[in-house]
Amino acid sequence: MIKTKKSIRSSKGPEDGTRILITRYVPRYIKKEEQKDHWDKWLVDLSPSRALHKKYKGGKITWDVFAQMFRDEIRNNEKSMELCRQLTKESLKKNITLLCFEDDEYICHRSLVREICEQMTN
């Protein structure tokens, strides 16, 4: 199962399985030596491009526009799609928790990544 309810600030729990950070940037408030306590893998290729992130965070585009542009970025990037295939396969055996800065999973790209991965199993 691919989970998206937790942000990078959420406490680690045994139900998380493999915790995967999918941000473009490493959280500044987490020291390098503490990173292993917060996530198991960091997959930059499942994060929005710098330009898209800047447009959304700068208020230049809405969530709906961001979501469609992000889906297009992922689907048009073979490396990103391969990572989604790997996550999908891995999630059949154990839990995976996608992490980002946003607290609300419904306005975060991690829910979009989960959606793309789930479509691969259908």
C-alpha positions as CSV (number, residue, x, y, z in Angstrom):
1,M,0.0,0.0,0.0
2,I,1.2,3.5,-0.8
3,K,0.3,6.0,2.0
4,T,0.3,9.8,1.9
5,K,-1.2,10.9,5.2
6,K,2.1,11.9,6.8
7,S,4.3,14.9,6.1
8,I,8.1,14.9,6.7
9,R,7.4,16.4,10.2
10,S,5.2,13.4,11.2
11,S,6.5,10.9,13.6
12,K,7.9,7.7,12.2
13,G,5.7,4.6,12.9
14,P,6.0,0.9,12.2
15,E,3.0,1.1,9.9
16,D,4.9,3.5,7.6
17,G,7.0,0.8,6.0
18,T,9.6,2.4,3.7
19,R,9.5,6.2,4.1
20,I,10.3,8.0,0.9
21,L,10.9,11.7,0.6
22,I,9.7,13.1,-2.7
23,T,10.8,16.7,-2.5
24,R,13.0,18.8,-4.7
25,Y,14.8,20.2,-1.7
26,V,16.1,18.7,1.5
27,P,14.4,20.1,4.6
28,R,16.7,22.7,6.0
29,Y,15.7,22.0,9.6
30,I,16.8,18.4,9.4
31,K,20.5,17.9,9.9
32,K,22.3,15.6,7.6
33,E,23.1,13.1,10.4
34,E,19.4,13.0,11.3
35,Q,18.1,12.4,7.8
36,K,18.1,8.6,8.2
37,D,15.7,9.0,11.1
38,H,13.2,10.8,8.9
39,W,13.2,8.9,5.6
40,D,14.7,5.8,4.0
41,K,15.0,7.0,0.4
42,W,14.9,10.4,-1.3
43,L,13.5,10.3,-4.9
44,V,13.9,13.8,-6.4
45,D,12.5,12.6,-9.7
46,L,9.1,12.3,-8.1
47,S,9.0,15.9,-7.1
48,P,7.7,18.9,-9.1
49,S,10.3,20.7,-11.3
50,R,11.7,23.9,-9.8
51,A,9.8,26.0,-12.2
52,L,6.4,24.3,-11.5
53,H,7.0,24.4,-7.7
54,K,7.8,28.1,-7.9
55,K,4.7,28.9,-10.0
56,Y,2.4,27.1,-7.5
57,K,4.0,28.4,-4.3
58,G,4.2,31.9,-5.8
59,G,0.4,31.8,-6.3
60,K,0.7,32.1,-10.1
61,I,-1.3,28.9,-10.7
62,T,-4.1,27.1,-8.9
63,W,-3.9,23.6,-7.4
64,D,-5.9,22.2,-10.3
65,V,-3.5,23.7,-12.9
66,F,-0.5,22.5,-10.8
67,A,-1.9,19.0,-10.5
68,Q,-2.4,18.6,-14.3
69,M,1.1,20.1,-15.0
70,F,2.7,17.8,-12.4
71,R,1.0,14.7,-13.8
72,D,2.3,15.7,-17.3
73,E,5.8,16.2,-15.9
74,I,5.8,12.7,-14.4
75,R,4.2,10.9,-17.3
76,N,6.6,12.5,-19.8
77,N,9.7,11.6,-17.8
78,E,10.7,7.9,-18.2
79,K,12.9,8.0,-15.1
80,S,9.9,9.2,-13.0
81,M,7.7,6.6,-14.6
82,E,10.2,3.8,-13.9
83,L,10.3,5.0,-10.2
84,C,6.5,4.8,-10.1
85,R,6.6,1.3,-11.5
86,Q,9.2,0.3,-8.8
87,L,7.1,1.8,-6.0
88,T,4.0,0.1,-7.3
89,K,5.7,-3.3,-7.3
90,E,7.3,-2.7,-3.9
91,S,3.9,-1.6,-2.4
92,L,2.4,-4.9,-3.2
93,K,4.8,-6.5,-0.6
94,K,5.0,-3.8,2.0
95,N,3.8,-0.3,3.0
96,I,5.4,2.7,1.5
97,T,4.8,6.2,2.9
98,L,5.5,9.2,0.6
99,L,6.7,12.3,2.4
100,C,6.7,16.0,1.6
101,F,6.5,19.3,3.4
102,E,2.8,19.8,3.0
103,D,0.6,18.7,6.0
104,D,-2.5,18.3,3.9
105,E,-2.1,15.3,1.6
106,Y,-4.9,16.5,-0.7
107,I,-3.0,19.6,-1.8
108,C,0.3,17.9,-2.1
109,H,2.0,16.2,-5.0
110,R,2.4,13.0,-3.0
111,S,-1.3,12.3,-3.5
112,L,-0.7,12.7,-7.3
113,V,2.2,10.3,-7.2
114,R,0.1,7.8,-5.4
115,E,-2.6,8.3,-8.0
116,I,-0.2,7.6,-10.9
117,C,1.1,4.5,-9.2
118,E,-2.4,3.2,-8.5
119,Q,-3.3,3.7,-12.2
120,M,-0.4,1.3,-13.0
121,T,-2.1,-1.5,-11.2
122,N,-5.4,-1.1,-12.9
